[in-house]
Each structure stands twice: as structure tokens, then as C-alpha cells.
């Protein structure tokens, strides 16, 4: 999708070089991570109403709802003022009744487009650019709220979000943080938490952005006379708990005492746990001696890389064409990858899959992955075209 998404003549992908700075500038990366990240909200105001127009517009969203093959897992409705029955717009087979969606929106319901980055190339490219900074899965949900309406009750999210106000205005209210950095599955439950006093209230106008850390209670309603369209960019992170659990798991796999069964009869009400406690204490002393961060950390890194969608735009068109020896190529800046040793074999771990690298090809791959532009001859192989085509097919490099 292109500039037709919104008004103005903004560059097609102005976020490409540095997506986070595009959102929070003039706040620097360092200031953001030192002061705000997982700590407190950040509101970035700009007098630039079309800033986020390259990503989306109400007109584009209207056309999408009217024409796309919408399914129950891609679109939803929410209204804090009333209960909505999804059966009213979800038909047999999972198709969505567009007329009911439009009618309920007219009655005050917020339209939610879930995970739109999975089908929209611009939102996908934006997410990949954000992932380059955060090294985590980044997703988008789209919210179109009619005038004088509120989609959700007061709540917290269990993942950090950036809110990009695309069109219209929204009034936000912030409260307390009853749960500090909640886990992914630790969702908000109404009536369970003390929401705290309202600590802040502000209006996001088109072009403004807000960062809301997970666990911070908030709600939002449309401000002004028109509808509000915003993009919620969610960060689905891995935690230190997962690294520690993986490190413990690796020790348990290599240390026989961890694999011993629990004592017979341990579930009896009168079971004496004295010996069990002694064994547990001994196992706990083994952990700091044997646990290693690097292998567990590598597993997190490799899992993240392999879970990414490969960016193969242009690869099918160019794949069968003769390679131009004069054409320069370069590593894609937003594609995560890692070179790892698997026994005697070097492996390129990339979103498109794992590539085994022959010893004779190692220098060629390292040259292609160096980040510096190169031409075919720079790879130094008689069959360098095979290496180049492979990297193009897996979406790792692109024409410079």
C-alpha cells in the first residue's frame, strides 16, 4: 500500500531508517530506554496531523472493511457502554457480516482490525523496523472509534504499546500500576485490582504518539466531533524469567540428580519432607555452578529470528532472471540473522529458515552479510550466483 492511504505527500516509508525515532523523536533511544521503557508513560505531541498517514487512513480502512475477505479472527467490535454479542456479526464458517459491523459502529461500537500487519505490507515493514530495535515480536491492532464513544473499560495491557493517533482525537486517562510488568498471560480482571487515582489526562491528536508500559491502568474515549483512528503497536517480549527457566532446563537435562523421581509416597498428608528438602537444597547449589546464560540466550535469539516472517518482496520476480554482474547488493537492515556453529557446520539462522554453509562458501557468505554493498564478483566463487540467489530467495539481501 502506498501514499493513497492518507492525505499529504509524506515519504512512502519515512520510518524505514529508524522506526522508534520516527515515533518518539526528539526523545533519543537512550533517554527512552533509561527513563520510560517499562517504567512510565511517554506522550509525544506534534503539530503534524498527517505524520502517520503513510500507514493508514479512515478512507483506506473503509475500503478494506467493504471489500476484504474478513474473518472472525481479523475483525471485532467493542463498546464500553454495552455488551455486544459476536454471534450477531460472525456467521457460520467464520465469515463476518459487514452490514452488522457498519451498523454497530454507527451505534457507537469501536471497530478493531486485529493483526493487520499480517496482510498489509506497509504495517508489516513498520513492524519489522520496530523489531530491529526491540528484538521482539511487534504487532499492530487498529481501532476506529466513533464520536463520543469508548471501546473498552478501564484496564491494563500485559504488553507494552505505542499508540499512533492517525486521525481524529482521543482523550486518555492514566491511573495506577497494580501489577508491575505483568507476564503475557497475566491479563487484567475487572474488580480484582485497585486501579488507583487518576494520575494523568491528555488528548492525543492526529500525528501524536504515546508509549504506555504494560501494567499501567488506562482508558480512552473519543475527543472532538469526529471519529478517532489509532494504531496500537504492541511489543511481545521475552523475559529474564524465560532465560533463567531455559538455563535451569539445560542443567536438568545434563545433571542426573535433577532427573530422579520424587520420593514414593510424597503425596501422603503425613509425608516427612526432611530428606526431600535436603535434596532440593543440594540441587539449588548445583544451579549457579552449572547454569550458563549464553546457551539459553542463544536459544531466545534463535527462536526470535526463526519466528519472523521472511521478507521476500521481489525475490520471485527476479529469481529466474539472469544476474547482472554490475548490480550491487546489500544486507537488508531490518532482517535479523545469526551465524551459528552446528558441529563442524556453519549455519545461517534467518527468518526464511536455516541455511547450512559449506566451508568453501564461508568467506562468500561472510562478505555478503558484512553490511557493505557488493557485486557478484566480490563473493570470490566460481558459482557465486548460487550463494547470491539463495540469499535473495530467503530475503536476507536486496539490490543496493
Backbone torsions as a table, in degrees:
resi	resn	phi	psi	omega
1	UNK	NA	158.5	-168.2
2	UNK	-132.4	-155.5	-177.7
3	UNK	-65.9	-15.1	178.5
4	UNK	-64.3	-10.4	178.0
5	UNK	-64.7	-28.7	-176.5
6	UNK	-153.2	179.1	-179.0
7	UNK	-79.2	169.9	175.9
8	UNK	88.1	174.9	-178.1
9	UNK	-120.8	42.8	179.0
10	UNK	-67.3	152.8	176.0
11	UNK	-55.3	147.5	-174.6
12	UNK	-56.4	-45.3	179.8
13	UNK	-134.5	73.6	-176.3
14	UNK	-68.0	-13.2	-179.7
15	UNK	-85.6	-7.2	-167.7
16	UNK	-56.8	-41.8	-175.3
17	UNK	-72.3	-37.7	-175.8
18	UNK	-161.7	90.8	-173.7
19	UNK	-63.8	-40.5	-178.2
20	UNK	-64.9	-43.4	177.9
21	UNK	-63.9	-34.1	176.7
22	UNK	-61.5	-30.9	-180.0
23	UNK	-83.7	-44.9	-167.0
24	UNK	-111.8	-8.2	-179.3
25	UNK	-53.0	143.1	13.0
26	UNK	-84.7	4.1	173.5
27	UNK	-62.0	130.4	-178.7
28	UNK	-83.5	163.0	174.5
29	UNK	-54.6	-46.4	-176.5
30	UNK	-61.0	-46.1	179.7
31	UNK	-64.3	-39.7	-180.0
32	UNK	-62.3	-49.2	-176.2
33	UNK	-72.6	-29.8	-180.0
34	UNK	-77.4	-36.3	-171.5
35	UNK	-107.5	-42.1	-168.2
36	UNK	-102.6	-39.4	-169.8
37	UNK	-57.9	120.9	-178.4
38	UNK	62.1	16.2	-178.1
39	UNK	-122.1	-57.3	-174.3
40	UNK	-148.3	162.0	-178.3
41	UNK	-72.5	152.4	175.7
42	UNK	-130.1	128.5	177.3
43	UNK	-115.4	123.5	-179.7
44	UNK	-114.0	113.6	-177.5
45	UNK	-102.2	140.3	178.1
46	UNK	-143.3	147.3	171.9
47	UNK	-94.3	66.1	-174.1
48	UNK	-146.2	74.5	-170.4
49	UNK	-59.9	-26.7	-176.5
50	UNK	-98.5	14.9	-174.5
51	UNK	-56.8	-42.3	-176.1
52	UNK	-97.1	8.2	179.2
53	UNK	-59.4	-33.0	177.8
54	UNK	-61.9	-17.6	-179.4
55	UNK	-90.2	-37.2	-170.7
56	UNK	-169.6	162.9	171.8
57	UNK	-154.1	161.8	177.3
58	UNK	-63.5	-39.6	179.6
59	UNK	-61.9	-42.6	178.4
60	UNK	-65.3	-41.8	179.9
61	UNK	-63.5	-39.6	178.2
62	UNK	-59.8	-45.1	178.6
63	UNK	-65.2	-36.4	179.7
64	UNK	-65.6	-44.9	-179.7
65	UNK	-65.7	-32.8	-178.0
66	UNK	-77.3	-24.1	-169.9
67	UNK	-125.2	-23.7	-174.8
68	UNK	-74.4	158.0	176.5
69	UNK	-80.5	85.9	-174.7
70	UNK	-83.5	136.4	178.9
71	UNK	-122.9	165.5	-174.3
72	UNK	-60.0	-26.5	-178.8
73	UNK	-89.4	3.9	-179.8
74	UNK	-114.7	-16.9	-177.4
75	UNK	-141.1	144.8	-178.6
76	UNK	-150.7	172.0	177.2
77	UNK	-129.4	150.2	176.5
78	UNK	-147.5	142.6	178.4
79	UNK	-151.1	114.2	-177.4
80	UNK	-67.2	-16.3	-174.8
81	UNK	-89.3	-8.7	-176.1
82	UNK	-160.8	162.3	175.2
83	UNK	-84.8	136.1	178.0
84	UNK	-114.7	140.9	179.8
85	UNK	-103.1	111.0	-177.1
86	UNK	-60.6	-24.7	179.0
87	UNK	-63.0	-17.7	-179.7
88	UNK	-71.9	-27.3	-179.2
89	UNK	-120.6	-7.3	176.1
90	UNK	-101.4	117.4	-176.5
91	UNK	-93.4	172.6	176.9
92	UNK	-57.2	136.2	-177.9
93	UNK	90.7	-6.4	176.6
94	UNK	91.9	-2.3	176.6
95	UNK	-69.8	159.1	-175.4
96	UNK	-111.5	136.5	176.4
97	UNK	-82.4	103.3	-176.1
98	UNK	-61.9	-36.4	-178.6
99	UNK	-62.9	-40.7	178.3
100	UNK	-66.8	-40.0	177.0
101	UNK	-57.3	-49.5	-178.7
102	UNK	-64.2	-40.6	-178.4
103	UNK	-67.6	-44.8	179.5
104	UNK	-64.7	-34.8	175.8
105	UNK	-62.7	-41.7	178.4
106	UNK	-63.6	-25.8	179.1
107	UNK	-88.0	0.7	174.6
108	UNK	118.8	-0.7	-177.2
109	UNK	-80.7	142.4	174.0
110	UNK	-81.3	131.6	174.0
111	UNK	-88.5	130.8	-178.5
112	UNK	-117.8	120.5	171.9
113	UNK	-100.5	111.5	-173.7
114	UNK	-90.6	134.8	173.9
115	UNK	55.1	41.1	-177.0
116	UNK	-64.7	-20.4	177.9
117	UNK	-63.2	-19.0	179.9
118	UNK	-72.8	-18.0	-179.7
119	UNK	-123.2	-9.3	-177.5
120	UNK	-108.7	118.3	-174.4
121	UNK	-64.9	-33.0	179.3
122	UNK	-70.3	-45.3	177.2
123	UNK	-65.0	-35.1	176.9
124	UNK	-63.6	-44.0	179.4
125	UNK	-65.2	-37.5	177.2
126	UNK	-63.5	-44.4	178.5
127	UNK	-61.6	-42.2	178.9
128	UNK	-62.4	-37.9	178.8
129	UNK	-66.7	-38.3	176.8
130	UNK	-68.8	-36.9	178.6
131	UNK	-63.6	-28.9	178.0
132	UNK	-61.7	-34.4	179.0
133	UNK	-82.6	-43.4	-169.8
134	UNK	-95.9	-15.6	-177.7
135	UNK	53.7	43.6	175.8
136	UNK	-146.7	164.9	175.8
137	UNK	-65.7	132.0	178.1
138	UNK	-119.9	131.3	-177.2
139	UNK	-130.6	164.2	177.2
140	UNK	-127.6	141.1	165.9
141	UNK	-124.9	143.0	-175.6
142	UNK	-111.5	135.9	-177.8
143	UNK	-127.3	119.0	175.2
144	UNK	-113.7	109.5	-175.1
145	UNK	-112.2	129.9	179.8
146	UNK	-70.9	169.2	179.8
147	UNK	-59.1	147.7	175.3
148	UNK	54.6	44.9	-176.7
149	UNK	-139.0	160.2	177.4
150	UNK	-137.9	126.1	-175.4
151	UNK	-77.7	-41.6	-171.4
152	UNK	-128.0	150.4	172.0
153	UNK	-68.9	168.5	176.8
154	UNK	-58.8	132.8	-174.3
155	UNK	-163.3	174.2	165.7
156	UNK	-119.5	158.8	174.7
157	UNK	-100.3	149.7	178.0
158	UNK	-97.5	21.9	169.1
159	UNK	-147.1	149.4	178.9
160	UNK	-67.4	146.9	-180.0
161	UNK	-136.0	147.9	163.9
162	UNK	-106.9	132.4	179.4
163	UNK	-106.9	117.7	180.0
164	UNK	-105.4	108.8	-179.5
165	UNK	-80.7	109.8	-173.6
166	UNK	-87.1	-50.6	178.3
167	UNK	-141.1	155.2	179.0
168	UNK	71.9	-164.5	-177.1
169	UNK	-135.7	150.7	176.7
170	UNK	-139.1	133.6	177.8
171	UNK	-90.1	121.9	-179.2
172	UNK	-109.8	143.9	175.6
173	UNK	-128.7	131.5	179.5
174	UNK	-112.3	146.5	-177.6
175	UNK	-127.3	-139.2	-177.2
176	UNK	-90.6	-173.6	178.2
177	UNK	-127.4	84.0	-176.9
178	UNK	-68.1	-26.1	178.7
179	UNK	-127.5	118.9	-179.6
180	UNK	-80.2	127.2	-179.5
181	UNK	38.8	65.9	-179.4
182	UNK	-60.4	151.5	175.8
183	UNK	-70.7	166.2	-176.8
184	UNK	-56.1	-39.0	-177.9
185	UNK	-90.1	2.4	-175.7
186	UNK	-91.7	72.5	-174.7
187	UNK	-75.4	163.4	179.3
188	UNK	-74.1	137.5	176.2
189	UNK	-122.8	120.1	-178.8
190	UNK	-62.8	135.1	178.8
191	UNK	87.3	-9.7	-177.0
192	UNK	-89.5	-30.0	-171.0
193	UNK	-114.5	151.5	169.6
194	UNK	-81.9	113.5	-174.5
195	UNK	-71.5	-20.8	-177.7
196	UNK	81.0	172.6	177.7
197	UNK	-76.1	154.2	175.4
198	UNK	-65.6	124.2	-176.5
199	UNK	-102.7	-19.6	-176.0
200	UNK	-159.6	149.5	176.2
201	UNK	-144.7	129.8	-177.1
202	UNK	-154.5	158.2	178.2
203	UNK	-108.7	125.3	171.4
204	UNK	-91.1	124.2	176.0
205	UNK	-103.5	164.6	-178.3
206	UNK	-52.8	128.8	-177.7
207	UNK	97.0	-13.3	177.9
208	UNK	-84.3	161.7	-179.7
209	UNK	-140.7	146.8	175.4
210	UNK	-133.3	143.3	171.5
211	UNK	-108.8	127.3	179.8
212	UNK	-124.0	112.1	-179.4
213	UNK	-70.3	153.7	-179.9
214	UNK	-63.8	144.2	-179.0
215	UNK	94.0	-16.6	-179.7
216	UNK	-82.2	118.6	-177.3
217	UNK	-71.9	138.5	-176.8
218	UNK	-157.7	165.5	165.4
219	UNK	-151.3	167.8	-175.1
220	UNK	-153.9	144.4	178.0
221	UNK	-140.3	155.9	-179.1
222	UNK	-62.2	138.8	175.7
223	UNK	-117.2	150.2	-179.5
224	UNK	84.5	-172.7	-173.2
225	UNK	-93.4	-13.3	-175.1
226	UNK	-107.3	177.5	176.4
227	UNK	-73.2	163.1	178.4
228	UNK	-117.3	130.3	174.0
229	UNK	-120.8	121.2	175.0
230	UNK	-137.4	155.4	176.5
231	UNK	-106.3	126.6	171.3
232	UNK	-99.6	118.6	-179.6
233	UNK	-102.2	110.1	-174.0
234	UNK	-100.5	139.9	178.3
235	UNK	-103.6	114.2	-179.4
236	UNK	-101.7	94.1	-168.0
237	UNK	-93.9	161.4	164.3
238	UNK	-94.3	152.8	-176.3
239	UNK	-117.2	165.6	176.2
240	UNK	-62.6	-29.3	177.0
241	UNK	-58.5	-39.2	-179.7
242	UNK	-69.1	-37.4	176.5
243	UNK	-64.2	-45.7	-179.2
244	UNK	-63.2	-44.4	179.4
245	UNK	-61.2	-38.8	178.5
246	UNK	-67.8	-41.3	178.2
247	UNK	-62.6	-41.6	176.6
248	UNK	-63.0	-41.9	179.9
249	UNK	-61.0	-40.6	179.4
250	UNK	-65.1	-39.4	176.7
251	UNK	-64.2	-42.7	-177.9
252	UNK	-62.4	-33.9	-179.9
253	UNK	-72.0	-25.1	-175.8
254	UNK	-103.0	-12.1	-176.2
255	UNK	-110.4	112.5	-174.3
256	UNK	-56.4	-35.6	-176.4
257	UNK	-61.6	-30.8	178.9
258	UNK	-68.4	-21.9	-174.5
259	UNK	-94.5	-1.3	177.2
260	UNK	-67.5	147.3	-179.5
261	UNK	-72.4	159.0	172.2
262	UNK	-65.9	152.9	-174.1
263	UNK	-61.0	143.4	174.2
264	UNK	-57.0	135.9	178.0
265	UNK	81.9	8.6	-175.0
266	UNK	-65.1	-17.0	-179.3
267	UNK	-87.7	-4.9	178.8
268	UNK	-66.8	145.2	-177.9
269	UNK	-62.1	-32.9	-176.8
270	UNK	-99.7	17.4	-178.6
271	UNK	-65.3	132.0	178.0
272	UNK	-84.3	116.8	-174.2
273	UNK	-90.8	9.9	-174.8
274	UNK	-59.2	-50.3	-179.1
275	UNK	-68.4	-36.4	178.1
276	UNK	-62.6	-40.4	179.0
277	UNK	-63.7	-39.6	179.5
278	UNK	-63.5	-41.5	177.9
279	UNK	-67.1	-41.6	178.4
280	UNK	-59.5	-44.6	179.6
281	UNK	-61.6	-38.5	179.3
282	UNK	-66.6	-40.7	178.1
283	UNK	-64.2	-38.3	179.8
284	UNK	-65.5	-29.2	177.7
285	UNK	-74.4	-25.5	178.7
286	UNK	-71.1	-34.6	-173.2
287	UNK	-56.1	-53.0	-178.7
288	UNK	-64.9	-22.2	178.7
289	UNK	-78.9	-33.4	-171.8
290	UNK	-107.4	-28.2	-175.1
291	UNK	-66.5	135.8	179.6
292	UNK	-127.8	132.1	-177.7
293	UNK	-71.1	-40.7	-168.0
294	UNK	-57.9	-46.9	-177.4
295	UNK	-66.6	-38.8	177.1
296	UNK	-67.6	-39.2	179.0
297	UNK	-65.0	-43.0	177.7
298	UNK	-59.1	-38.1	179.2
299	UNK	-63.2	-40.5	176.7
300	UNK	-63.2	-44.7	-179.5
301	UNK	-62.3	-49.6	-177.7
302	UNK	-64.6	-37.4	177.8
303	UNK	-63.3	-41.1	177.7
304	UNK	-63.2	-48.0	-177.8
305	UNK	-60.9	-48.2	-177.2
306	UNK	-66.3	-24.3	-179.1
307	UNK	-81.8	-9.1	-179.5
308	UNK	-77.6	147.1	171.7
309	UNK	-74.9	136.3	177.7
310	UNK	-73.0	145.6	179.2
311	UNK	-103.0	93.3	-174.7
312	UNK	-108.7	23.7	178.7
313	UNK	-54.4	125.7	179.5
314	UNK	89.9	-15.4	-175.5
315	UNK	-68.6	-37.2	-179.4
316	UNK	-69.2	-41.6	-178.7
317	UNK	-64.2	-44.1	-174.4
318	UNK	-88.9	-11.5	-170.8
319	UNK	-58.4	-39.1	-175.6
320	UNK	-95.7	-4.0	-177.7
321	UNK	-81.8	152.2	175.5
322	UNK	-60.3	142.7	178.8
323	UNK	-82.3	133.6	178.7
324	UNK	-84.1	116.9	-178.5
325	UNK	-60.1	-22.2	-178.8
326	UNK	-88.7	-10.4	-178.4
327	UNK	-71.5	129.3	176.7
328	UNK	-90.9	144.9	178.6
329	UNK	-125.8	160.2	-179.5
330	UNK	-149.8	154.0	177.0
331	UNK	-64.0	136.5	175.9
332	UNK	-70.6	126.7	-172.3
333	UNK	-68.2	-28.4	-173.9
334	UNK	-99.6	11.1	-179.7
335	UNK	-99.7	118.9	177.2
336	UNK	-77.2	146.4	177.3
337	UNK	-160.4	164.7	176.5
338	UNK	-153.7	138.6	171.3
339	UNK	-91.2	126.8	-177.3
340	UNK	-133.2	150.1	176.8
341	UNK	-93.9	129.7	176.1
342	UNK	-121.3	88.0	-171.6
343	UNK	68.4	-122.8	178.9
344	UNK	-92.7	1.8	-175.7
345	UNK	-105.2	138.1	173.2
346	UNK	-91.6	133.8	-176.0
347	UNK	-123.9	132.8	171.7
348	UNK	-93.9	112.7	177.3
349	UNK	-91.9	119.2	-174.7
350	UNK	-144.0	164.7	179.7
351	UNK	-58.2	-29.3	-179.9
352	UNK	-78.1	-6.8	-177.5
353	UNK	129.7	176.7	178.6
354	UNK	-89.5	134.2	179.3
355	UNK	-115.3	117.9	173.5
356	UNK	-74.2	133.9	-176.2
357	UNK	-113.4	121.9	176.7
358	UNK	-68.1	151.4	-178.0
359	UNK	-58.0	-38.5	-179.2
360	UNK	-68.7	-17.9	-178.1
361	UNK	-98.8	-6.0	-171.7
362	UNK	-57.0	-47.0	-178.7
363	UNK	-61.8	-37.3	-179.8
364	UNK	-65.7	-44.4	178.8
365	UNK	-64.9	-42.2	180.0
366	UNK	-63.5	-36.0	177.5
367	UNK	-66.4	-43.8	-179.5
368	UNK	-65.6	-31.6	-177.2
369	UNK	-92.1	3.7	-175.2
370	UNK	-69.1	-21.5	-176.0
371	UNK	97.9	-15.5	177.9
372	UNK	-87.6	142.2	177.4
373	UNK	-58.5	149.9	179.7
374	UNK	-150.0	158.9	171.7
375	UNK	-113.5	171.9	-173.9
376	UNK	-53.8	-43.1	-176.6
377	UNK	-65.1	-25.0	-178.5
378	UNK	-66.8	-17.5	-178.6
379	UNK	-77.3	-17.6	170.9
380	UNK	68.7	29.3	178.7
381	UNK	-127.8	146.8	175.3
382	UNK	-64.4	-35.5	178.6
383	UNK	-108.5	41.8	-179.1
384	UNK	-59.9	-25.4	-179.7
385	UNK	-61.7	-30.2	178.7
386	UNK	-66.3	-42.9	177.8
387	UNK	-64.1	-45.1	-177.5
388	UNK	-64.1	-45.6	-179.6
389	UNK	-63.9	-35.9	179.2
390	UNK	-64.6	-44.0	180.0
391	UNK	-68.4	-34.9	176.3
392	UNK	-66.4	-45.5	-177.7
393	UNK	-62.1	-33.3	-179.9
394	UNK	-89.4	4.1	173.4
395	UNK	71.6	25.6	-177.3
396	UNK	-89.7	-34.7	179.4
397	UNK	-123.6	167.8	-179.2
398	UNK	-151.0	162.1	175.5
399	UNK	-58.0	137.6	-177.7
400	UNK	-71.4	NA	NA
